[in-house]
Amino acid sequence: MAAIDWSQMITAGMKAEQANKEAAALLDDAVQNHLDEEARAHGYRDGSTLASYAGSTMEKWRAEATTFIAWRDSVWLFAQEAAATMAREPQRLIAALPPMKWPSHA
């Protein structure tokens, strides 16, 4: 009779935990892509680049960056709160996110 290598055993709980981690990673990627797409649509390389203008001496760039940062924070907060119910539906979560409202410039 062959010996069982218990270190190789994968339980249903372990499978569920792995599936939850994968769903969370997909959700995080979808949210980050959404943030970056919004920044790119407004002429920035990505969300991180846009956020880096928060200390700019150019009023327009500073206003866009601080507005984006506030929106980014509200998006991630919403995503964290909705993760339990929408973890396996990233497109539905993205559709439910608050919209970005760019500052108006004189």
KENU-238902 format. One record per residue: residue number from 1; residue in three letters; y, z, x of N, C-alpha, C in turn. Coordinates in nm, 4 decimals, always signed. Layout:
// KENU-238902
{resi: NUM; resn: ALA; n.c2: Y; n.c3: Z; n.c1: X; ca.c2: Y; ca.c3: Z; ca.c1: X; c.c2: Y; c.c3: Z; c.c1: X}
...
This chain:
// KENU-238902
{resi: 1; resn: MET; n.c2: -0.1178; n.c3: +0.0000; n.c1: +0.0837; ca.c2: +0.0000; ca.c3: +0.0000; ca.c1: +0.0000; c.c2: +0.1253; c.c3: +0.0000; c.c1: +0.0891}
{resi: 2; resn: ALA; n.c2: +0.2210; n.c3: -0.0839; n.c1: +0.0558; ca.c2: +0.3440; ca.c3: -0.0964; ca.c1: +0.1342; c.c2: +0.4370; c.c3: +0.0205; c.c1: +0.1047}
{resi: 3; resn: ALA; n.c2: +0.5067; n.c3: +0.0637; n.c1: +0.2061; ca.c2: +0.6043; ca.c3: +0.1720; ca.c1: +0.1893; c.c2: +0.7323; c.c3: +0.1163; c.c1: +0.1274}
{resi: 4; resn: ILE; n.c2: +0.7928; n.c3: +0.1934; n.c1: +0.0417; ca.c2: +0.9183; ca.c3: +0.1531; ca.c1: -0.0225; c.c2: +1.0341; c.c3: +0.1982; c.c1: +0.0651}
{resi: 5; resn: ASP; n.c2: +1.1231; n.c3: +0.1052; n.c1: +0.0933; ca.c2: +1.2434; ca.c3: +0.1374; ca.c1: +0.1702; c.c2: +1.3539; c.c3: +0.1719; c.c1: +0.0711}
{resi: 6; resn: TRP; n.c2: +1.3722; n.c3: +0.2996; n.c1: +0.0440; ca.c2: +1.4683; ca.c3: +0.3456; ca.c1: -0.0567; c.c2: +1.6120; c.c3: +0.3135; c.c1: -0.0176}
{resi: 7; resn: SER; n.c2: +1.6382; n.c3: +0.2897; n.c1: +0.1085; ca.c2: +1.7753; ca.c3: +0.2565; ca.c1: +0.1500; c.c2: +1.8174; c.c3: +0.1183; c.c1: +0.1007}
{resi: 8; resn: GLN; n.c2: +1.7201; n.c3: +0.0364; n.c1: +0.0611; ca.c2: +1.7477; ca.c3: -0.0979; ca.c1: +0.0117; c.c2: +1.7602; c.c3: -0.1030; c.c1: -0.1409}
{resi: 9; resn: MET; n.c2: +1.7397; n.c3: +0.0111; n.c1: -0.2052; ca.c2: +1.7412; ca.c3: +0.0144; ca.c1: -0.3510; c.c2: +1.8829; c.c3: -0.0025; c.c1: -0.4051}
{resi: 10; resn: ILE; n.c2: +1.8968; n.c3: -0.0858; n.c1: -0.5064; ca.c2: +2.0251; ca.c3: -0.1075; ca.c1: -0.5732; c.c2: +2.0067; c.c3: -0.0665; c.c1: -0.7186}
{resi: 11; resn: THR; n.c2: +2.0861; n.c3: +0.0293; n.c1: -0.7602; ca.c2: +2.0748; ca.c3: +0.0804; ca.c1: -0.8967; c.c2: +2.1694; c.c3: +0.0047; c.c1: -0.9899}
{resi: 12; resn: ALA; n.c2: +2.1481; n.c3: +0.0241; n.c1: -1.1187; ca.c2: +2.2379; ca.c3: -0.0360; ca.c1: -1.2179; c.c2: +2.3801; c.c3: +0.0154; c.c1: -1.1988}
{resi: 13; resn: GLY; n.c2: +2.3936; n.c3: +0.1420; n.c1: -1.1650; ca.c2: +2.5259; ca.c3: +0.1998; ca.c1: -1.1402; c.c2: +2.5947; c.c3: +0.1340; c.c1: -1.0214}
{resi: 14; resn: MET; n.c2: +2.5168; n.c3: +0.1059; n.c1: -0.9167; ca.c2: +2.5736; ca.c3: +0.0398; ca.c1: -0.7991; c.c2: +2.6184; c.c3: -0.1019; c.c1: -0.8333}
{resi: 15; resn: LYS; n.c2: +2.5399; n.c3: -0.1710; n.c1: -0.9157; ca.c2: +2.5763; ca.c3: -0.3064; ca.c1: -0.9577; c.c2: +2.7040; c.c3: -0.3035; c.c1: -1.0418}
{resi: 16; resn: ALA; n.c2: +2.7132; n.c3: -0.2075; n.c1: -1.1310; ca.c2: +2.8328; ca.c3: -0.1958; ca.c1: -1.2154; c.c2: +2.9552; c.c3: -0.1646; c.c1: -1.1312}
{resi: 17; resn: GLU; n.c2: +2.9397; n.c3: -0.0764; n.c1: -1.0346; ca.c2: +3.0518; ca.c3: -0.0420; ca.c1: -0.9461; c.c2: +3.0989; c.c3: -0.1643; c.c1: -0.8680}
{resi: 18; resn: GLN; n.c2: +3.0058; n.c3: -0.2433; n.c1: -0.8182; ca.c2: +3.0414; ca.c3: -0.3649; ca.c1: -0.7446; c.c2: +3.1116; c.c3: -0.4644; c.c1: -0.8362}
{resi: 19; resn: ALA; n.c2: +3.0622; n.c3: -0.4785; n.c1: -0.9589; ca.c2: +3.1249; ca.c3: -0.5704; ca.c1: -1.0548; c.c2: +3.2673; c.c3: -0.5251; c.c1: -1.0866}
{resi: 20; resn: ASN; n.c2: +3.2877; n.c3: -0.3948; n.c1: -1.0998; ca.c2: +3.4221; ca.c3: -0.3425; ca.c1: -1.1266; c.c2: +3.5161; c.c3: -0.3682; c.c1: -1.0091}
{resi: 21; resn: LYS; n.c2: +3.4665; n.c3: -0.3519; n.c1: -0.8875; ca.c2: +3.5482; ca.c3: -0.3794; ca.c1: -0.7686; c.c2: +3.5876; c.c3: -0.5270; c.c1: -0.7628}
{resi: 22; resn: GLU; n.c2: +3.4927; n.c3: -0.6142; n.c1: -0.7945; ca.c2: +3.5205; ca.c3: -0.7581; ca.c1: -0.7918; c.c2: +3.6210; c.c3: -0.7963; c.c1: -0.9000}
{resi: 23; resn: ALA; n.c2: +3.6078; n.c3: -0.7369; n.c1: -1.0187; ca.c2: +3.7020; ca.c3: -0.7648; ca.c1: -1.1275; c.c2: +3.8416; c.c3: -0.7162; c.c1: -1.0904}
{resi: 24; resn: ALA; n.c2: +3.8499; n.c3: -0.5983; n.c1: -1.0287; ca.c2: +3.9802; ca.c3: -0.5447; ca.c1: -0.9867; c.c2: +4.0436; c.c3: -0.6345; c.c1: -0.8812}
{resi: 25; resn: ALA; n.c2: +3.9641; n.c3: -0.6863; n.c1: -0.7897; ca.c2: +4.0167; ca.c3: -0.7762; ca.c1: -0.6857; c.c2: +4.0685; c.c3: -0.9062; c.c1: -0.7482}
{resi: 26; resn: LEU; n.c2: +3.9954; n.c3: -0.9606; n.c1: -0.8459; ca.c2: +4.0416; ca.c3: -1.0818; ca.c1: -0.9141; c.c2: +4.1722; c.c3: -1.0575; c.c1: -0.9883}
{resi: 27; resn: LEU; n.c2: +4.1821; n.c3: -0.9412; n.c1: -1.0518; ca.c2: +4.3033; ca.c3: -0.9055; ca.c1: -1.1243; c.c2: +4.4208; c.c3: -0.8906; c.c1: -1.0275}
{resi: 28; resn: ASP; n.c2: +4.3994; n.c3: -0.8209; n.c1: -0.9176; ca.c2: +4.5048; ca.c3: -0.8048; ca.c1: -0.8173; c.c2: +4.5509; c.c3: -0.9404; c.c1: -0.7645}
{resi: 29; resn: ASP; n.c2: +4.4556; n.c3: -1.0278; n.c1: -0.7343; ca.c2: +4.4910; ca.c3: -1.1618; ca.c1: -0.6843; c.c2: +4.5718; c.c3: -1.2392; c.c1: -0.7876}
{resi: 30; resn: ALA; n.c2: +4.5319; n.c3: -1.2302; n.c1: -0.9143; ca.c2: +4.6032; ca.c3: -1.3027; ca.c1: -1.0204; c.c2: +4.7464; c.c3: -1.2525; c.c1: -1.0338}
{resi: 31; resn: VAL; n.c2: +4.7647; n.c3: -1.1211; n.c1: -1.0296; ca.c2: +4.8995; ca.c3: -1.0638; ca.c1: -1.0407; c.c2: +4.9836; c.c3: -1.1027; c.c1: -0.9194}
{resi: 32; resn: GLN; n.c2: +4.9276; n.c3: -1.0909; n.c1: -0.7999; ca.c2: +5.0037; ca.c3: -1.1270; ca.c1: -0.6801; c.c2: +5.0404; c.c3: -1.2746; c.c1: -0.6808}
{resi: 33; resn: ASN; n.c2: +4.9486; n.c3: -1.3601; n.c1: -0.7232; ca.c2: +4.9792; ca.c3: -1.5033; ca.c1: -0.7321; c.c2: +5.0913; c.c3: -1.5284; c.c1: -0.8323}
{resi: 34; resn: HIS; n.c2: +5.0896; n.c3: -1.4562; n.c1: -0.9433; ca.c2: +5.1949; ca.c3: -1.4705; ca.c1: -1.0440; c.c2: +5.3313; c.c3: -1.4325; c.c1: -0.9849}
{resi: 35; resn: LEU; n.c2: +5.3356; n.c3: -1.3217; n.c1: -0.9141; ca.c2: +5.4605; ca.c3: -1.2781; ca.c1: -0.8501; c.c2: +5.5095; c.c3: -1.3823; c.c1: -0.7498}
{resi: 36; resn: ASP; n.c2: +5.4187; n.c3: -1.4313; n.c1: -0.6663; ca.c2: +5.4563; ca.c3: -1.5299; ca.c1: -0.5653; c.c2: +5.5005; c.c3: -1.6617; c.c1: -0.6289}
{resi: 37; resn: GLU; n.c2: +5.4338; n.c3: -1.7034; n.c1: -0.7361; ca.c2: +5.4729; ca.c3: -1.8270; ca.c1: -0.8046; c.c2: +5.6138; c.c3: -1.8150; c.c1: -0.8626}
{resi: 38; resn: GLU; n.c2: +5.6465; n.c3: -1.6989; n.c1: -0.9178; ca.c2: +5.7817; ca.c3: -1.6785; ca.c1: -0.9724; c.c2: +5.8852; c.c3: -1.6887; c.c1: -0.8610}
{resi: 39; resn: ALA; n.c2: +5.8574; n.c3: -1.6284; n.c1: -0.7472; ca.c2: +5.9500; ca.c3: -1.6358; ca.c1: -0.6339; c.c2: +5.9636; c.c3: -1.7799; c.c1: -0.5839}
{resi: 40; resn: ARG; n.c2: +5.8509; n.c3: -1.8508; n.c1: -0.5723; ca.c2: +5.8546; ca.c3: -1.9901; ca.c1: -0.5258; c.c2: +5.9317; c.c3: -2.0784; c.c1: -0.6228}
{resi: 41; resn: ALA; n.c2: +5.9165; n.c3: -2.0525; n.c1: -0.7525; ca.c2: +5.9872; ca.c3: -2.1327; ca.c1: -0.8526; c.c2: +6.1384; c.c3: -2.1168; c.c1: -0.8405}
{resi: 42; resn: HIS; n.c2: +6.1808; n.c3: -2.0102; n.c1: -0.7745; ca.c2: +6.3234; ca.c3: -1.9864; ca.c1: -0.7570; c.c2: +6.3686; c.c3: -2.0159; c.c1: -0.6129}
{resi: 43; resn: GLY; n.c2: +6.2820; n.c3: -2.0827; n.c1: -0.5368; ca.c2: +6.3210; ca.c3: -2.1301; ca.c1: -0.4045; c.c2: +6.2844; c.c3: -2.0413; c.c1: -0.2870}
{resi: 44; resn: TYR; n.c2: +6.2059; n.c3: -1.9385; n.c1: -0.3098; ca.c2: +6.1645; ca.c3: -1.8501; ca.c1: -0.2007; c.c2: +6.0203; c.c3: -1.8817; c.c1: -0.1606}
{resi: 45; resn: ARG; n.c2: +5.9838; n.c3: -1.8471; n.c1: -0.0385; ca.c2: +5.8486; ca.c3: -1.8743; ca.c1: +0.0112; c.c2: +5.7433; c.c3: -1.7993; c.c1: -0.0699}
{resi: 46; resn: ASP; n.c2: +5.7709; n.c3: -1.6722; n.c1: -0.1000; ca.c2: +5.6790; ca.c3: -1.5887; ca.c1: -0.1784; c.c2: +5.7527; c.c3: -1.4614; c.c1: -0.2181}
{resi: 47; resn: GLY; n.c2: +5.6846; n.c3: -1.3733; n.c1: -0.2876; ca.c2: +5.7479; ca.c3: -1.2507; ca.c1: -0.3343; c.c2: +5.7919; c.c3: -1.1589; c.c1: -0.2216}
{resi: 48; resn: SER; n.c2: +5.7131; n.c3: -1.1510; n.c1: -0.1172; ca.c2: +5.7506; ca.c3: -1.0651; ca.c1: -0.0040; c.c2: +5.8776; c.c3: -1.1143; c.c1: +0.0632}
{resi: 49; resn: THR; n.c2: +5.8886; n.c3: -1.2450; n.c1: +0.0784; ca.c2: +6.0089; ca.c3: -1.3023; ca.c1: +0.1386; c.c2: +6.1299; c.c3: -1.2736; c.c1: +0.0510}
{resi: 50; resn: LEU; n.c2: +6.1149; n.c3: -1.2954; n.c1: -0.0782; ca.c2: +6.2256; ca.c3: -1.2671; ca.c1: -0.1701; c.c2: +6.2659; c.c3: -1.1204; c.c1: -0.1630}
{resi: 51; resn: ALA; n.c2: +6.1704; n.c3: -1.0306; n.c1: -0.1658; ca.c2: +6.2010; ca.c3: -0.8871; ca.c1: -0.1609; c.c2: +6.2716; c.c3: -0.8482; c.c1: -0.0314}
{resi: 52; resn: SER; n.c2: +6.2468; n.c3: -0.9231; n.c1: +0.0747; ca.c2: +6.3095; ca.c3: -0.8898; ca.c1: +0.2037; c.c2: +6.4608; c.c3: -0.9109; c.c1: +0.2026}
{resi: 53; resn: TYR; n.c2: +6.5130; n.c3: -0.9799; n.c1: +0.1007; ca.c2: +6.6568; ca.c3: -1.0030; ca.c1: +0.0905; c.c2: +6.7309; c.c3: -0.8876; c.c1: +0.0218}
{resi: 54; resn: ALA; n.c2: +6.6630; n.c3: -0.7787; n.c1: -0.0084; ca.c2: +6.7260; ca.c3: -0.6654; ca.c1: -0.0787; c.c2: +6.8442; c.c3: -0.6076; c.c1: -0.0005}
{resi: 55; resn: GLY; n.c2: +6.8422; n.c3: -0.6197; n.c1: +0.1293; ca.c2: +6.9521; ca.c3: -0.5691; ca.c1: +0.2110; c.c2: +7.0455; c.c3: -0.6772; c.c1: +0.2605}
{resi: 56; resn: SER; n.c2: +7.0374; n.c3: -0.7941; n.c1: +0.2022; ca.c2: +7.1177; ca.c3: -0.9080; ca.c1: +0.2464; c.c2: +7.2670; c.c3: -0.8818; c.c1: +0.2270}
{resi: 57; resn: THR; n.c2: +7.3462; n.c3: -0.9417; n.c1: +0.3138; ca.c2: +7.4918; ca.c3: -0.9351; ca.c1: +0.2967; c.c2: +7.5408; c.c3: -1.0398; c.c1: +0.1972}
{resi: 58; resn: MET; n.c2: +7.4535; n.c3: -1.1316; n.c1: +0.1583; ca.c2: +7.4870; ca.c3: -1.2322; ca.c1: +0.0577; c.c2: +7.4562; c.c3: -1.1738; c.c1: -0.0801}
{resi: 59; resn: GLU; n.c2: +7.5596; n.c3: -1.1577; n.c1: -0.1612; ca.c2: +7.5444; ca.c3: -1.0930; ca.c1: -0.2921; c.c2: +7.4377; c.c3: -1.1594; c.c1: -0.3789}
{resi: 60; resn: LYS; n.c2: +7.4369; n.c3: -1.2919; n.c1: -0.3845; ca.c2: +7.3396; ca.c3: -1.3646; ca.c1: -0.4674; c.c2: +7.1972; c.c3: -1.3307; c.c1: -0.4266}
{resi: 61; resn: TRP; n.c2: +7.1685; n.c3: -1.3364; n.c1: -0.2987; ca.c2: +7.0326; ca.c3: -1.3096; ca.c1: -0.2505; c.c2: +6.9945; c.c3: -1.1633; c.c1: -0.2738}
{resi: 62; resn: ARG; n.c2: +7.0894; n.c3: -1.0736; n.c1: -0.2468; ca.c2: +7.0637; ca.c3: -0.9306; ca.c1: -0.2680; c.c2: +7.0350; c.c3: -0.9026; c.c1: -0.4154}
{resi: 63; resn: ALA; n.c2: +7.1135; n.c3: -0.9622; n.c1: -0.5052; ca.c2: +7.0933; ca.c3: -0.9412; ca.c1: -0.6489; c.c2: +6.9580; c.c3: -0.9967; c.c1: -0.6934}
{resi: 64; resn: GLU; n.c2: +6.9227; n.c3: -1.1148; n.c1: -0.6439; ca.c2: +6.7930; ca.c3: -1.1718; ca.c1: -0.6807; c.c2: +6.6789; c.c3: -1.0858; c.c1: -0.6289}
{resi: 65; resn: ALA; n.c2: +6.6933; n.c3: -1.0367; n.c1: -0.5074; ca.c2: +6.5879; ca.c3: -0.9535; ca.c1: -0.4482; c.c2: +6.5721; c.c3: -0.8211; c.c1: -0.5223}
{resi: 66; resn: THR; n.c2: +6.6816; n.c3: -0.7541; n.c1: -0.5513; ca.c2: +6.6692; ca.c3: -0.6243; ca.c1: -0.6190; c.c2: +6.6182; c.c3: -0.6408; c.c1: -0.7616}
{resi: 67; resn: THR; n.c2: +6.6577; n.c3: -0.7483; n.c1: -0.8274; ca.c2: +6.6058; ca.c3: -0.7765; ca.c1: -0.9615; c.c2: +6.4566; c.c3: -0.8062; c.c1: -0.9548}
{resi: 68; resn: PHE; n.c2: +6.4174; n.c3: -0.8853; n.c1: -0.8559; ca.c2: +6.2757; ca.c3: -0.9177; ca.c1: -0.8384; c.c2: +6.1943; c.c3: -0.7924; c.c1: -0.8100}
{resi: 69; resn: ILE; n.c2: +6.2436; n.c3: -0.7060; n.c1: -0.7231; ca.c2: +6.1709; ca.c3: -0.5840; ca.c1: -0.6882; c.c2: +6.1493; c.c3: -0.4966; c.c1: -0.8116}
{resi: 70; resn: ALA; n.c2: +6.2518; n.c3: -0.4816; n.c1: -0.8937; ca.c2: +6.2374; ca.c3: -0.4023; ca.c1: -1.0165; c.c2: +6.1343; c.c3: -0.4665; c.c1: -1.1093}
{resi: 71; resn: TRP; n.c2: +6.1392; n.c3: -0.5991; n.c1: -1.1209; ca.c2: +6.0423; ca.c3: -0.6695; ca.c1: -1.2050; c.c2: +5.9021; c.c3: -0.6566; c.c1: -1.1476}
{resi: 72; resn: ARG; n.c2: +5.8896; n.c3: -0.6742; n.c1: -1.0162; ca.c2: +5.7591; ca.c3: -0.6610; ca.c1: -0.9496; c.c2: +5.6977; c.c3: -0.5249; c.c1: -0.9780}
{resi: 73; resn: ASP; n.c2: +5.7803; n.c3: -0.4196; n.c1: -0.9692; ca.c2: +5.7300; ca.c3: -0.2852; ca.c1: -0.9962; c.c2: +5.6825; c.c3: -0.2713; c.c1: -1.1405}
{resi: 74; resn: SER; n.c2: +5.7575; n.c3: -0.3283; n.c1: -1.2351; ca.c2: +5.7167; ca.c3: -0.3183; ca.c1: -1.3754; c.c2: +5.5892; c.c3: -0.3996; c.c1: -1.4005}
{resi: 75; resn: VAL; n.c2: +5.5741; n.c3: -0.5110; n.c1: -1.3304; ca.c2: +5.4533; ca.c3: -0.5930; ca.c1: -1.3436; c.c2: +5.3314; c.c3: -0.5155; c.c1: -1.2934}
{resi: 76; resn: TRP; n.c2: +5.3422; n.c3: -0.4545; n.c1: -1.1749; ca.c2: +5.2279; ca.c3: -0.3805; ca.c1: -1.1206; c.c2: +5.1961; c.c3: -0.2575; c.c1: -1.2050}
{resi: 77; resn: LEU; n.c2: +5.2976; n.c3: -0.1913; n.c1: -1.2562; ca.c2: +5.2734; ca.c3: -0.0766; ca.c1: -1.3430; c.c2: +5.1984; c.c3: -0.1206; c.c1: -1.4684}
{resi: 78; resn: PHE; n.c2: +5.2441; n.c3: -0.2287; n.c1: -1.5308; ca.c2: +5.1762; ca.c3: -0.2825; ca.c1: -1.6486; c.c2: +5.0321; c.c3: -0.3192; c.c1: -1.6149}
{resi: 79; resn: ALA; n.c2: +5.0128; n.c3: -0.3867; n.c1: -1.5019; ca.c2: +4.8785; ca.c3: -0.4306; ca.c1: -1.4624; c.c2: +4.7857; c.c3: -0.3120; c.c1: -1.4407}
{resi: 80; resn: GLN; n.c2: +4.8359; n.c3: -0.2061; n.c1: -1.3779; ca.c2: +4.7530; ca.c3: -0.0877; ca.c1: -1.3558; c.c2: +4.7151; c.c3: -0.0223; c.c1: -1.4879}
{resi: 81; resn: GLU; n.c2: +4.8104; n.c3: -0.0147; n.c1: -1.5790; ca.c2: +4.7832; ca.c3: +0.0483; ca.c1: -1.7081; c.c2: +4.6894; c.c3: -0.0365; c.c1: -1.7939}
{resi: 82; resn: ALA; n.c2: +4.6965; n.c3: -0.1677; n.c1: -1.7801; ca.c2: +4.6152; ca.c3: -0.2583; ca.c1: -1.8613; c.c2: +4.4806; c.c3: -0.2916; c.c1: -1.7966}
{resi: 83; resn: ALA; n.c2: +4.4616; n.c3: -0.2499; n.c1: -1.6731; ca.c2: +4.3409; ca.c3: -0.2890; ca.c1: -1.5993; c.c2: +4.2124; c.c3: -0.2498; c.c1: -1.6713}
{resi: 84; resn: ALA; n.c2: +4.2104; n.c3: -0.1355; n.c1: -1.7352; ca.c2: +4.0880; ca.c3: -0.0899; ca.c1: -1.8020; c.c2: +4.0482; c.c3: -0.1821; c.c1: -1.9168}
{resi: 85; resn: THR; n.c2: +4.1463; n.c3: -0.2373; n.c1: -1.9856; ca.c2: +4.1143; ca.c3: -0.3210; ca.c1: -2.1017; c.c2: +4.1142; c.c3: -0.4704; c.c1: -2.0701}
{resi: 86; resn: MET; n.c2: +4.1796; n.c3: -0.5106; n.c1: -1.9618; ca.c2: +4.1896; ca.c3: -0.6536; ca.c1: -1.9302; c.c2: +4.1333; c.c3: -0.6889; c.c1: -1.7934}
{resi: 87; resn: ALA; n.c2: +4.0557; n.c3: -0.6010; n.c1: -1.7339; ca.c2: +4.0086; ca.c3: -0.6223; ca.c1: -1.5968; c.c2: +3.9324; c.c3: -0.7523; c.c1: -1.5802}
{resi: 88; resn: ARG; n.c2: +3.8626; n.c3: -0.7950; n.c1: -1.6805; ca.c2: +3.7826; ca.c3: -0.9162; ca.c1: -1.6695; c.c2: +3.8518; c.c3: -1.0370; c.c1: -1.7338}
{resi: 89; resn: GLU; n.c2: +3.9796; n.c3: -1.0208; n.c1: -1.7663; ca.c2: +4.0558; ca.c3: -1.1287; ca.c1: -1.8301; c.c2: +4.1920; c.c3: -1.1447; c.c1: -1.7633}
{resi: 90; resn: PRO; n.c2: +4.1940; n.c3: -1.1874; n.c1: -1.6371; ca.c2: +4.3222; ca.c3: -1.1973; ca.c1: -1.5665; c.c2: +4.4242; c.c3: -1.2876; c.c1: -1.6349}
{resi: 91; resn: GLN; n.c2: +4.3797; n.c3: -1.3976; n.c1: -1.6959; ca.c2: +4.4742; ca.c3: -1.4882; ca.c1: -1.7610; c.c2: +4.5418; c.c3: -1.4190; c.c1: -1.8798}
{resi: 92; resn: ARG; n.c2: +4.4677; n.c3: -1.3404; n.c1: -1.9532; ca.c2: +4.5249; ca.c3: -1.2670; ca.c1: -2.0664; c.c2: +4.6269; c.c3: -1.1638; c.c1: -2.0164}
{resi: 93; resn: LEU; n.c2: +4.5947; n.c3: -1.0975; n.c1: -1.9079; ca.c2: +4.6881; ca.c3: -1.0003; ca.c1: -1.8517; c.c2: +4.8160; c.c3: -1.0685; c.c1: -1.8052}
{resi: 94; resn: ILE; n.c2: +4.8036; n.c3: -1.1799; n.c1: -1.7353; ca.c2: +4.9211; ca.c3: -1.2525; ca.c1: -1.6859; c.c2: +5.0093; c.c3: -1.2935; c.c1: -1.8039}
{resi: 95; resn: ALA; n.c2: +4.9490; n.c3: -1.3395; n.c1: -1.9109; ca.c2: +5.0260; ca.c3: -1.3814; ca.c1: -2.0286; c.c2: +5.0997; c.c3: -1.2644; c.c1: -2.0928}
{resi: 96; resn: ALA; n.c2: +5.0487; n.c3: -1.1432; n.c1: -2.0751; ca.c2: +5.1093; ca.c3: -1.0251; ca.c1: -2.1371; c.c2: +5.2142; c.c3: -0.9575; c.c1: -2.0494}
{resi: 97; resn: LEU; n.c2: +5.2292; n.c3: -1.0025; n.c1: -1.9262; ca.c2: +5.3243; ca.c3: -0.9386; ca.c1: -1.8343; c.c2: +5.4679; c.c3: -0.9568; c.c1: -1.8817}
{resi: 98; resn: PRO; n.c2: +5.5538; n.c3: -0.8615; n.c1: -1.8462; ca.c2: +5.6956; ca.c3: -0.8783; ca.c1: -1.8808; c.c2: +5.7537; c.c3: -0.9978; c.c1: -1.8056}
{resi: 99; resn: PRO; n.c2: +5.8444; n.c3: -1.0708; n.c1: -1.8696; ca.c2: +5.9027; ca.c3: -1.1883; ca.c1: -1.8027; c.c2: +6.0063; c.c3: -1.1466; c.c1: -1.6981}
{resi: 100; resn: MET; n.c2: +6.0243; n.c3: -1.2327; n.c1: -1.6011; ca.c2: +6.1284; ca.c3: -1.2127; ca.c1: -1.5008; c.c2: +6.2605; c.c3: -1.2603; c.c1: -1.5597}
{resi: 101; resn: LYS; n.c2: +6.3637; n.c3: -1.1785; n.c1: -1.5460; ca.c2: +6.4984; ca.c3: -1.2159; ca.c1: -1.5919; c.c2: +6.5885; c.c3: -1.2208; c.c1: -1.4693}
{resi: 102; resn: TRP; n.c2: +6.6140; n.c3: -1.3399; n.c1: -1.4222; ca.c2: +6.6948; ca.c3: -1.3578; ca.c1: -1.3025; c.c2: +6.8395; c.c3: -1.3202; c.c1: -1.3315}
{resi: 103; resn: PRO; n.c2: +6.9071; n.c3: -1.2658; n.c1: -1.2315; ca.c2: +7.0487; ca.c3: -1.2315; ca.c1: -1.2526; c.c2: +7.1333; c.c3: -1.3564; c.c1: -1.2672}
{resi: 104; resn: SER; n.c2: +7.2368; n.c3: -1.3453; n.c1: -1.3459; ca.c2: +7.3302; ca.c3: -1.4586; ca.c1: -1.3569; c.c2: +7.4332; c.c3: -1.4456; c.c1: -1.2468}
{resi: 105; resn: HIS; n.c2: +7.4805; n.c3: -1.5580; n.c1: -1.1992; ca.c2: +7.5784; ca.c3: -1.5591; ca.c1: -1.0892; c.c2: +7.7044; c.c3: -1.6282; c.c1: -1.1353}
{resi: 106; resn: ALA; n.c2: +7.8163; n.c3: -1.5733; n.c1: -1.0952; ca.c2: +7.9456; ca.c3: -1.6306; ca.c1: -1.1331; c.c2: +7.9782; c.c3: -1.7520; c.c1: -1.0514}
